[in-house]
């Protein structure tokens, strides 16, 4: 057995916690430390043997860590952290602001090359595994259409939106793919579908005492961008129900490519995820790509990469000859 | 636009015909010639502008062809052709004898390196896209089980077997995945399932005049290895029905990985294909990987490769920056 890949984790929210768990399921890796901007004593790491350190100490670890997994958010953390730490470490991150990926790629690429590091950005399932399936299926069936459906899943952005409505004490929102729209896609019809036709939305709301439920429901259903265009259901529940039935963060979705080869042969490629825990799954993807980042860097490849640049074999701890024998 | 990738096609059975169609859907490629062991005048190419040449002329084309797509079969053609032509050309093939892949890889690898060529072997959907999904999903969710289901699809080997039964004039066999077994897998139960529990078999038989149908049915259902262990249905039909309802070669299947992250969060990854034409789809995969083989060879990478070694971005004719912007 080679020396284990030495992993650092920056950030200890849901993604950081999931990353600790995922590394522990990987026999070829070890966690060197978790870094935080908070007081490290407050982290409450389940495994007391893992050092929790303040982010100010991170630069002392350049020679002790092979890959730094950046577990911050895309809105405010990664735009700075991505380029900053790509200069110091080989990194992976789950940057997911689709529209800004090209700019983020360029910034991280320059920093990683300057530092002689390898940084795989936008890793996870969308962007990530879903992106790979969009790309591969389009490349194989050029004459066709690709459809992405999200859900059933808890949407953080939409849950935040309903919680901002006056009279809402707490609540969650699930995005649910339209079975009807999926059936049309699977039939080979290649329909034109807006996002609102592909999904419906279901909200579970705990109202403040004395607020008019009908008014809350109306405000939610008519909220521009978030709900107005969608088929939306609003259910009112108690705080106890919310805690008991809506504590997990499930998610998932579908990428479907429907197209034709030859004259009229329909071909359908479908990829789907059904996840009990969205953050734990994203963390698991990050950890597999950390292995690839390490290997690419060892092989002398530097700069920013995306999942499009990573050969599948680099994700597995097993030797290439075993993979050919057992999985091909 | 760069010069088109110059494609040669060796063999003009179902796979060769599908490859011609698939290259025509690829704007960055052109077909230089189709090579055959038969009399080239007999090929009946739909597009008369494509030269049909005898295989003896193939060595004259080393400088005129960038990638030779080997469209022969795994049983008798590819064991010789794979290594032989890897020495002369960058190649892709659909070698699919799973158990012999390691030996085949070594033979092609030596030949390709000697010739300075790049040869991607065992390309298609299984081995191929299914293999990638087995590998990637196992790498992301190490704690779990992977299940491959085949069908609904026409099985060539099993169709041949029923046609060898005395009294059978013609016939086809479909492999059908067990919905019950798939439901158990999707539920997160992680059951142990033999191939016979995962699939059932349905035969459509045209009997010779005067033969006892009950005897034919019994012979089929008790045939060792092929049918004895399976839930098998046998239907008797006319030659007209066979020609009308069973002329296509549909296939497909499912790769499902079910596992756990953290303590008890179930995560399900599913990939599936539903193909009207198995050979045309396999050809389309070959053509996408021909693009990758060409690029790897241009970049100086030689030897045998499998789908595990190919980064997804190499499959697309589009520039990497476009892929990041549009598909990530």
HADDOCK unambig.tbl for C-alpha pairs under 7 A between the chains (distance, minus, plus):
assign (segid A and resid 21 and name CA) (segid B and resid 262 and name CA) 5.50 0.50 0.50
assign (segid A and resid 22 and name CA) (segid B and resid 261 and name CA) 6.96 0.50 0.50
assign (segid A and resid 25 and name CA) (segid B and resid 142 and name CA) 6.79 0.50 0.50
assign (segid A and resid 98 and name CA) (segid B and resid 328 and name CA) 6.99 0.50 0.50
assign (segid A and resid 101 and name CA) (segid B and resid 325 and name CA) 6.91 0.50 0.50
assign (segid A and resid 102 and name CA) (segid B and resid 324 and name CA) 6.54 0.50 0.50
assign (segid A and resid 102 and name CA) (segid B and resid 325 and name CA) 6.06 0.50 0.50
assign (segid A and resid 127 and name CA) (segid B and resid 328 and name CA) 5.39 0.50 0.50
assign (segid A and resid 128 and name CA) (segid B and resid 328 and name CA) 6.95 0.50 0.50
assign (segid A and resid 131 and name CA) (segid B and resid 327 and name CA) 5.66 0.50 0.50
assign (segid A and resid 131 and name CA) (segid B and resid 328 and name CA) 4.78 0.50 0.50
assign (segid A and resid 132 and name CA) (segid B and resid 312 and name CA) 6.70 0.50 0.50
assign (segid A and resid 134 and name CA) (segid B and resid 327 and name CA) 6.44 0.50 0.50
assign (segid A and resid 135 and name CA) (segid B and resid 327 and name CA) 6.47 0.50 0.50
assign (segid A and resid 136 and name CA) (segid B and resid 312 and name CA) 6.27 0.50 0.50
assign (segid A and resid 136 and name CA) (segid B and resid 315 and name CA) 6.85 0.50 0.50
assign (segid A and resid 139 and name CA) (segid B and resid 288 and name CA) 6.22 0.50 0.50
assign (segid A and resid 139 and name CA) (segid B and resid 315 and name CA) 5.99 0.50 0.50
assign (segid A and resid 139 and name CA) (segid B and resid 316 and name CA) 5.05 0.50 0.50
assign (segid A and resid 140 and name CA) (segid B and resid 284 and name CA) 5.44 0.50 0.50
assign (segid A and resid 140 and name CA) (segid B and resid 285 and name CA) 5.43 0.50 0.50
assign (segid A and resid 140 and name CA) (segid B and resid 288 and name CA) 5.73 0.50 0.50
assign (segid A and resid 141 and name CA) (segid B and resid 284 and name CA) 6.82 0.50 0.50
assign (segid A and resid 142 and name CA) (segid B and resid 25 and name CA) 6.81 0.50 0.50
assign (segid A and resid 261 and name CA) (segid B and resid 22 and name CA) 6.97 0.50 0.50
assign (segid A and resid 261 and name CA) (segid B and resid 280 and name CA) 6.47 0.50 0.50
assign (segid A and resid 262 and name CA) (segid B and resid 21 and name CA) 5.53 0.50 0.50
assign (segid A and resid 262 and name CA) (segid B and resid 280 and name CA) 6.99 0.50 0.50
assign (segid A and resid 265 and name CA) (segid B and resid 276 and name CA) 5.31 0.50 0.50
assign (segid A and resid 265 and name CA) (segid B and resid 277 and name CA) 6.11 0.50 0.50
assign (segid A and resid 266 and name CA) (segid B and resid 275 and name CA) 6.53 0.50 0.50
assign (segid A and resid 266 and name CA) (segid B and resid 276 and name CA) 5.41 0.50 0.50
assign (segid A and resid 267 and name CA) (segid B and resid 274 and name CA) 6.04 0.50 0.50
assign (segid A and resid 267 and name CA) (segid B and resid 275 and name CA) 4.59 0.50 0.50
assign (segid A and resid 267 and name CA) (segid B and resid 276 and name CA) 5.91 0.50 0.50
assign (segid A and resid 268 and name CA) (segid B and resid 273 and name CA) 5.64 0.50 0.50
assign (segid A and resid 268 and name CA) (segid B and resid 274 and name CA) 4.99 0.50 0.50
assign (segid A and resid 268 and name CA) (segid B and resid 275 and name CA) 6.14 0.50 0.50
assign (segid A and resid 269 and name CA) (segid B and resid 272 and name CA) 6.03 0.50 0.50
assign (segid A and resid 269 and name CA) (segid B and resid 273 and name CA) 4.80 0.50 0.50
assign (segid A and resid 269 and name CA) (segid B and resid 274 and name CA) 6.68 0.50 0.50
assign (segid A and resid 270 and name CA) (segid B and resid 271 and name CA) 5.73 0.50 0.50
assign (segid A and resid 270 and name CA) (segid B and resid 272 and name CA) 5.15 0.50 0.50
assign (segid A and resid 270 and name CA) (segid B and resid 273 and name CA) 6.31 0.50 0.50
assign (segid A and resid 271 and name CA) (segid B and resid 270 and name CA) 5.73 0.50 0.50
assign (segid A and resid 271 and name CA) (segid B and resid 271 and name CA) 4.43 0.50 0.50
assign (segid A and resid 271 and name CA) (segid B and resid 272 and name CA) 6.41 0.50 0.50
assign (segid A and resid 272 and name CA) (segid B and resid 269 and name CA) 6.04 0.50 0.50
assign (segid A and resid 272 and name CA) (segid B and resid 270 and name CA) 5.15 0.50 0.50
assign (segid A and resid 272 and name CA) (segid B and resid 271 and name CA) 6.42 0.50 0.50
assign (segid A and resid 273 and name CA) (segid B and resid 268 and name CA) 5.62 0.50 0.50
assign (segid A and resid 273 and name CA) (segid B and resid 269 and name CA) 4.80 0.50 0.50
assign (segid A and resid 273 and name CA) (segid B and resid 270 and name CA) 6.31 0.50 0.50
assign (segid A and resid 274 and name CA) (segid B and resid 267 and name CA) 6.04 0.50 0.50
assign (segid A and resid 274 and name CA) (segid B and resid 268 and name CA) 4.99 0.50 0.50
assign (segid A and resid 274 and name CA) (segid B and resid 269 and name CA) 6.70 0.50 0.50
assign (segid A and resid 275 and name CA) (segid B and resid 266 and name CA) 6.52 0.50 0.50
assign (segid A and resid 275 and name CA) (segid B and resid 267 and name CA) 4.59 0.50 0.50
assign (segid A and resid 275 and name CA) (segid B and resid 268 and name CA) 6.14 0.50 0.50
assign (segid A and resid 276 and name CA) (segid B and resid 265 and name CA) 5.32 0.50 0.50
assign (segid A and resid 276 and name CA) (segid B and resid 266 and name CA) 5.42 0.50 0.50
assign (segid A and resid 276 and name CA) (segid B and resid 267 and name CA) 5.91 0.50 0.50
assign (segid A and resid 277 and name CA) (segid B and resid 265 and name CA) 6.11 0.50 0.50
assign (segid A and resid 280 and name CA) (segid B and resid 261 and name CA) 6.47 0.50 0.50
assign (segid A and resid 284 and name CA) (segid B and resid 140 and name CA) 5.44 0.50 0.50
assign (segid A and resid 284 and name CA) (segid B and resid 141 and name CA) 6.82 0.50 0.50
assign (segid A and resid 285 and name CA) (segid B and resid 140 and name CA) 5.41 0.50 0.50
assign (segid A and resid 288 and name CA) (segid B and resid 139 and name CA) 6.22 0.50 0.50
assign (segid A and resid 288 and name CA) (segid B and resid 140 and name CA) 5.73 0.50 0.50
assign (segid A and resid 308 and name CA) (segid B and resid 311 and name CA) 6.13 0.50 0.50
assign (segid A and resid 308 and name CA) (segid B and resid 312 and name CA) 5.06 0.50 0.50
assign (segid A and resid 308 and name CA) (segid B and resid 313 and name CA) 4.72 0.50 0.50
assign (segid A and resid 309 and name CA) (segid B and resid 311 and name CA) 5.09 0.50 0.50
assign (segid A and resid 309 and name CA) (segid B and resid 312 and name CA) 6.50 0.50 0.50
assign (segid A and resid 309 and name CA) (segid B and resid 313 and name CA) 5.86 0.50 0.50
assign (segid A and resid 310 and name CA) (segid B and resid 311 and name CA) 4.84 0.50 0.50
assign (segid A and resid 311 and name CA) (segid B and resid 308 and name CA) 6.11 0.50 0.50
assign (segid A and resid 311 and name CA) (segid B and resid 309 and name CA) 5.09 0.50 0.50
assign (segid A and resid 311 and name CA) (segid B and resid 310 and name CA) 4.83 0.50 0.50
assign (segid A and resid 311 and name CA) (segid B and resid 311 and name CA) 3.91 0.50 0.50
assign (segid A and resid 311 and name CA) (segid B and resid 312 and name CA) 6.87 0.50 0.50
assign (segid A and resid 312 and name CA) (segid B and resid 132 and name CA) 6.69 0.50 0.50
assign (segid A and resid 312 and name CA) (segid B and resid 136 and name CA) 6.27 0.50 0.50
assign (segid A and resid 312 and name CA) (segid B and resid 308 and name CA) 5.04 0.50 0.50
assign (segid A and resid 312 and name CA) (segid B and resid 309 and name CA) 6.51 0.50 0.50
assign (segid A and resid 312 and name CA) (segid B and resid 311 and name CA) 6.87 0.50 0.50
assign (segid A and resid 313 and name CA) (segid B and resid 308 and name CA) 4.71 0.50 0.50
assign (segid A and resid 313 and name CA) (segid B and resid 309 and name CA) 5.87 0.50 0.50
assign (segid A and resid 315 and name CA) (segid B and resid 136 and name CA) 6.84 0.50 0.50
assign (segid A and resid 315 and name CA) (segid B and resid 139 and name CA) 5.99 0.50 0.50
assign (segid A and resid 316 and name CA) (segid B and resid 139 and name CA) 5.05 0.50 0.50
assign (segid A and resid 324 and name CA) (segid B and resid 102 and name CA) 6.57 0.50 0.50
assign (segid A and resid 325 and name CA) (segid B and resid 101 and name CA) 6.91 0.50 0.50
assign (segid A and resid 325 and name CA) (segid B and resid 102 and name CA) 6.06 0.50 0.50
assign (segid A and resid 327 and name CA) (segid B and resid 131 and name CA) 5.66 0.50 0.50
assign (segid A and resid 327 and name CA) (segid B and resid 134 and name CA) 6.43 0.50 0.50
assign (segid A and resid 327 and name CA) (segid B and resid 135 and name CA) 6.46 0.50 0.50
assign (segid A and resid 328 and name CA) (segid B and resid 127 and name CA) 5.39 0.50 0.50
assign (segid A and resid 328 and name CA) (segid B and resid 128 and name CA) 6.93 0.50 0.50
assign (segid A and resid 328 and name CA) (segid B and resid 131 and name CA) 4.76 0.50 0.50
